Amino acid sequence: MSEKAEPIVIGKFGAVYGIKGWLKVHSYTDDAESIFAYKPLLMKSKGQFQEVNLADWKRHGNGFVAKIVGFDVREDAQALVGLELLVDSNKLPKLEEDYYWRDVVGCQVKTDSGYDLGVVTEMMETGSNDVLVVKANPNDAFGQKERLIPFIDKQVISSVDITSKLIQVNWEPDF
């Protein structure tokens, strides 16, 4: 039995480029150009997922621009500005020994000494380190509502067990 794939955001449309309906594309994939290899590429507009039919794409400066089938003038393409680009999660490459950031969301976070810090609600990118955003338990002994824990492997992050949904950290609960 195959599990239902959920769409995952891998980029978004930026500003309109030129007068013929081209749009800037912001890619969130590690290899930015690989966003164009995913099929089908989806966008969500007015609560509905629609397939994105690319007529063409090209590098432009440090980014990319794309031409979408049926959007031939600037005014039509303007309606797509800001829409997220998604792909079904089952289209993402399988990782042998690693995991996607989306896999850590929902994981329980405990200190190496066993104190329950809460649950990861999101990952936040910063200039230096990615950060776990951890919602504290309602009865947290230290009165914390949320903790921001830097994702520094082996220094702060002791272990990540995606199967058990548990992250062990070298972190003080009152910090």
N, C-alpha and C positions, 0 to 999 in steps of 0.2 A: 504494500500500500504506500503510495507516495504522499508525502505531506504537502499541504497547500503552501505554495510559495507566496511570501509577502513582498510587495514592492519596496525596494531600498533606494533611498536618494543617493545619486552618484554625481549630481551636478545641478546646474540651473541655467536658464537663459538670462543673459544680461541685456544690455542696451541694444537698440536697433543699430545696424551698421549700414550706412548708405541708403539709397532710395529704392532698391530692388528687393527688399524684404529679408536681407541677411540679418542675423542676430549674433551677438557675442555669446560665447558659451564658456561657462565657468565649470571646470571639471574638478571633482573631489577625489578622483581615482589616483593611486600612487603614480602610475604612468599616465599623465594627463591625457595623452592622445588616445589611450585605450577606451575612453568613454564612447568613441565612435564605433568600436568593435562589438559592443553589446547589442544583441538583437533579441527580441524587439526592445527598443528604447521607448520608454513611456513618458508621458507628461500628465499631470493631474490638473484639469481645468473644470471649474464649477462642480467639484465633487466627483467627477468622472475621470477614469483613466483612459487616455487615448494613445494610440501608437504614434510615434514621431517618425514620419517618412522623410528621411534626409535626401534632398536632391544633390547636395554637395556640401563639403566642408573644407576648410583650409586653415593653415597657421596664419596668424595675424599678430605681429609684434610678439609679446610674451604669451599670447593666448590663442584662441581659435574663434572663427566665425563659421556659421552654418546657414545654409539655405534650406528651408523646409518646404516640401511640396505643398502647393496651394496657397502659400503666403508670398505673393509676388510684388507687393508694394509695401513701402515703409509703414503706412497706416494699419494694414492688416497684421503685419508682424508685431506691431506695438502691443497687441493683445496678449502676446506670449511672454513679454518682458517680466522677469521675476518668477516664472513658473519653474518648479523643480523638475529635474529629469530623473527618472527612476528606471530600475531594472528588477525583474523578479529575482529574489534572493537565490533561487536555485541556479541562476545563470552566472553567479559569482564563482570564481575558481575555488576549488576545495583546497583548504590549507592543511598541510601534513602535521606540522608541529606548532602552529601558531593559531591565532583566532582573530576575528574581526572585533572592532570596538563595540559593535552592536551586541556581541555575545556577552560582554561584561555587564551590560545594563540588566538590572534585576538580580545581580549576584549579591549575596550577603558578604559583608566585610567584617572581619574579626581581627583583633590584634594578635600578635604572636603569643601573648599571655591569655588569650581566650575572651577578651572583652568584645561584646557585640557592638560594633559602631553603627550599623544600619545597612541600608540597601543602596546600591549604585542606581541613580536615576538618570545620569547622563555622563558623557565624556566631554571635556572642554579642552580645546586646543589653546595653548598659550605660546608665546615666543620661544620659551626654553623647554618646558616639559608639558606633556598632556596631563590632565588632572581628572581624577575621579570626583564626581559630585555625589556625595553620600548623604541620603536623607536619614537622619538619626531616628532611633526608636522613640516613640512618644514619651516614654518614661526614662529617658536618658539620665543617668545619675549626675552628669555634668551640665545638664540643662542645654545641651547642644540641639539645634534644629537641623543643621546641615554642616557637613565637614567637606573641605576641599583638600584632597590628598594627592600629592604629586605622584604620577605614575613613573617612578624611577625603579627599574628592575634591579633586584638583588640588594638595593639600598633601602628602599621604602617598601616595595612590593616583594614579599617573601615567596608567595606562590599564588598561582591562579589555576583553579580547577573548574573549567567550564562545565564539565559533566555534573559535578556536585553543586554548581553555582555558588562557589565559595572563593573569596580572595582573602589571603592572610597578609597582614601588613605589619611592619615595624613602625608603629605609630602610637603616640600617647593619646589616650582617650580624652584628656582634658585640653587638648590642643585644637 
